[in-house]
């Protein structure tokens, strides 16, 4: 049994989704693990992870638009705005999604569906450098 944990950084340009599937797959290939579990975790409170469609970018555009409607920055009841109008909303959006994803590994591959990718979901307006940690456990 192997247990490997590695981290990598993702530079964002502000709000949006950034596919990180290839970085996770690269770590998996280097590990030599054929069967097991990959846990992907983002170490921030204003960004999250989602497994989402990677074939048609309009699906992600709809996701972005939906979150703008669901948690608008101009909501009058928000008081946590120390770092700007997207401060509280970025934390709320993170809570509505996830900070980690678990993906089975079989035959040395992530068991993602045909049109699934792993995405960092940046919730802040300004560019950020996000740290993603991947733990691989298996044989």
RAMO-V833239 format. One record per residue. N is the residue number from 1. RES is the residue in one small letter. SS is DSSP state (@ for helix, = for strand, . for the rest). PHI is phi in degrees with one decimal (none if undefined). Layout:
<<N;RES;SS;PHI> <N;RES;SS;PHI>>
This chain:
<<1;x;.;none> <2;x;=;-112.3> <3;x;=;-133.2> <4;x;=;-130.9> <5;x;=;-129.2> <6;x;=;-134.6> <7;x;=;-125.5> <8;x;=;-145.7> <9;x;=;-102.9> <10;x;=;-123.0> <11;x;=;-90.6> <12;x;.;-103.0> <13;x;.;-109.9> <14;x;.;116.2> <15;x;.;-49.2> <16;x;=;143.8> <17;x;=;-110.3> <18;x;=;-128.6> <19;x;=;-70.3> <20;x;.;-123.3> <21;x;@;-54.8> <22;x;@;-64.8> <23;x;@;-65.6> <24;x;@;-67.4> <25;x;@;-62.1> <26;x;@;-63.1> <27;x;@;-63.5> <28;x;@;-63.8> <29;x;@;-57.3> <30;x;@;-65.7> <31;x;@;-74.9> <32;x;.;78.3> <33;x;.;-71.5> <34;x;.;-105.4> <35;x;.;-139.5> <36;x;=;163.8> <37;x;=;-142.9> <38;x;=;-107.2> <39;x;=;-114.2> <40;x;=;-112.3> <41;x;=;-135.9> <42;x;=;-105.8> <43;x;.;-94.7> <44;x;.;-147.7> <45;x;.;-104.3> <46;x;.;-128.8> <47;x;=;-146.1> <48;x;=;-145.7> <49;x;=;-123.0> <50;x;=;-142.2> <51;x;=;-98.1> <52;x;=;-146.4> <53;x;=;-60.6> <54;x;.;-117.1> <55;x;.;-89.1> <56;x;.;-118.5> <57;x;@;-62.2> <58;x;@;-68.7> <59;x;@;-62.8> <60;x;@;-70.7> <61;x;@;-60.4> <62;x;@;-64.8> <63;x;@;-59.4> <64;x;@;-59.9> <65;x;@;-62.9> <66;x;@;-60.0> <67;x;@;-68.7> <68;x;@;-63.3> <69;x;@;-73.6> <70;x;@;-68.7> <71;x;.;-131.1> <72;x;.;-72.8> <73;x;.;-67.7> <74;x;.;-93.7> <75;x;.;-61.1> <76;x;.;-68.3> <77;x;.;-89.8> <78;x;.;-80.5> <79;x;.;-116.2> <80;x;.;-86.7> <81;x;.;-129.7> <82;x;.;-57.5> <83;x;.;-105.5> <84;x;.;118.4> <85;x;.;-67.0> <86;x;.;-96.0> <87;x;@;-65.4> <88;x;@;-65.5> <89;x;@;-62.2> <90;x;@;-65.9> <91;x;@;-68.9> <92;x;@;-63.4> <93;x;@;-64.5> <94;x;@;-62.5> <95;x;@;-64.5> <96;x;@;-75.9> <97;x;.;-112.2> <98;x;=;-144.4> <99;x;.;-103.9> <100;x;=;-145.4> <101;x;=;-134.9> <102;x;=;-111.3> <103;x;=;-129.1> <104;x;=;-63.4> <105;x;=;-117.4> <106;x;=;-143.0> <107;x;.;55.0> <108;x;.;73.2> <109;x;=;-129.4> <110;x;=;-64.0> <111;x;.;-88.6> <112;x;.;-83.4> <113;x;.;-71.2> <114;x;.;-52.3> <115;x;.;-112.6> <116;x;=;-106.3> <117;x;=;-137.3> <118;x;=;-97.4> <119;x;=;-125.9> <120;x;=;-81.7> <121;x;=;-108.4> <122;x;=;-80.6> <123;x;.;-107.2> <124;x;.;-96.0> <125;x;.;-70.2> <126;x;.;-89.1> <127;x;.;-62.7> <128;x;.;-141.1> <129;x;=;-110.7> <130;x;=;-108.0> <131;x;=;-102.9> <132;x;=;-113.9> <133;x;=;-112.2> <134;x;=;-118.1> <135;x;=;-110.6> <136;x;=;-115.1> <137;x;=;-132.0> <138;x;=;167.5> <139;x;.;-121.7>>
